[in-house]
């Protein structure tokens, strides 16, 4: 899918970089997984959720999955565990748990 | 053949004319003495409909360079002008312009830096920006300020360079004094400069790119800086070949250094900018008395012409390096530091004395330049100490 081959990035020499170290492909941060930065993770309770979209609006990393106007889950590949969604949720549908306690968590 | 108009003009006026002929897409500028007439004249070109430039008036020099950076990343040909405190105020963004490899052309009217407050000529402002990654030209005359500015656009936009260029002229001395100048016709100059085709424009919606990226711990950052160093080194042969191309059009030679009497000189002055004329005048008087005096004027300070300078000074008994700024705490002032470096590997090194002169517009009289050559005679004979002297007051 990528039109800019960065597969050998770690071995690039100075002449391999575009002038000014510009990024030749916009929007490629989706390829950079940041989930490993988390120490705590938000966990979603589907039954308590009213799909008000407050979490979606406030998430600074676009890590709330939404489909057809309904929340469908959390993108743990990019969620950094900031907890803003939990803070904003009015219906106790989101809570933070230590990453170590999560199934398949970073510290499992 | 190009059509030439002979006119009486100041350096500022000639830089304004060069800008008009290059017709940047964007000029973002803030007025500061003694540069103001450059952007003032350009504002009139815009108001009179003679150019199609977006002229952005900003609230500070930090903003003017920031606006230039944005416009250049967007793919525009960009120019601006500043001086002294304005250049100092731009300092953090000067690095960004070079690091992002943006071909911005900026004229600088060389002026002292406060404190004490002073609006007159010296090179303290430019020397404060010498390590920011910009190509730096020093003009001696209004004519040369024009030539340098025209060439600046080609150097900056050259695909093997892609760096900002500072085209400097001495405040009040070159910016304001009227000289006999030759202005080439617009068609010739526009053909020489050519059209700017940005490699990666932010406004190219078909090929979206990101400018001003983060470079992670060490590796990528160092690689980008190495690329920047190489680009500035690349500029040297490109400046020379463009200088030859320009010389073929207008008949005025352009080289990294300008030598007078250096074929057989025993005593030489190395200098930047407008005071070179007085140095040559004194050297000419001394030649009439049988003294083999010469003058080397450095025209391009970055990339610095080390090999050319070493070649020019080979065979000289004693050298006076005249600096119009100081590097406090260093053994020598900025130009002298470069001359020491250039001569370090020379098989026979001449005696060197460093003079700081003309700070804050202090007069550079023929008398004190005679004093310099007299000192060199004593220096070569081992009767004077090398080291740094504030000329005329010490």
HADDOCK unambig.tbl for C-alpha pairs under 7 A between the chains (distance, minus, plus):
assign (segid A and resid 13 and name CA) (segid B and resid 223 and name CA) 6.43 0.50 0.50
assign (segid A and resid 14 and name CA) (segid B and resid 223 and name CA) 4.39 0.50 0.50
assign (segid A and resid 14 and name CA) (segid B and resid 224 and name CA) 5.89 0.50 0.50
assign (segid A and resid 14 and name CA) (segid B and resid 226 and name CA) 6.31 0.50 0.50
assign (segid A and resid 14 and name CA) (segid B and resid 227 and name CA) 5.39 0.50 0.50
assign (segid A and resid 15 and name CA) (segid B and resid 227 and name CA) 6.51 0.50 0.50
assign (segid A and resid 19 and name CA) (segid B and resid 101 and name CA) 6.17 0.50 0.50
assign (segid A and resid 20 and name CA) (segid B and resid 99 and name CA) 5.71 0.50 0.50
assign (segid A and resid 20 and name CA) (segid B and resid 100 and name CA) 3.98 0.50 0.50
assign (segid A and resid 20 and name CA) (segid B and resid 101 and name CA) 4.86 0.50 0.50
assign (segid A and resid 21 and name CA) (segid B and resid 213 and name CA) 6.70 0.50 0.50
assign (segid A and resid 21 and name CA) (segid B and resid 224 and name CA) 6.22 0.50 0.50
assign (segid A and resid 22 and name CA) (segid B and resid 210 and name CA) 5.61 0.50 0.50
assign (segid A and resid 22 and name CA) (segid B and resid 211 and name CA) 4.81 0.50 0.50
assign (segid A and resid 22 and name CA) (segid B and resid 212 and name CA) 6.50 0.50 0.50
assign (segid A and resid 22 and name CA) (segid B and resid 213 and name CA) 6.14 0.50 0.50
assign (segid A and resid 23 and name CA) (segid B and resid 209 and name CA) 5.50 0.50 0.50
assign (segid A and resid 23 and name CA) (segid B and resid 210 and name CA) 4.68 0.50 0.50
assign (segid A and resid 23 and name CA) (segid B and resid 211 and name CA) 6.47 0.50 0.50
assign (segid A and resid 23 and name CA) (segid B and resid 213 and name CA) 6.98 0.50 0.50
assign (segid A and resid 24 and name CA) (segid B and resid 209 and name CA) 4.73 0.50 0.50
assign (segid A and resid 24 and name CA) (segid B and resid 210 and name CA) 6.55 0.50 0.50
assign (segid A and resid 25 and name CA) (segid B and resid 208 and name CA) 6.32 0.50 0.50
assign (segid A and resid 25 and name CA) (segid B and resid 209 and name CA) 5.30 0.50 0.50
assign (segid A and resid 26 and name CA) (segid B and resid 208 and name CA) 5.43 0.50 0.50
assign (segid A and resid 26 and name CA) (segid B and resid 209 and name CA) 5.04 0.50 0.50
assign (segid A and resid 26 and name CA) (segid B and resid 210 and name CA) 5.98 0.50 0.50
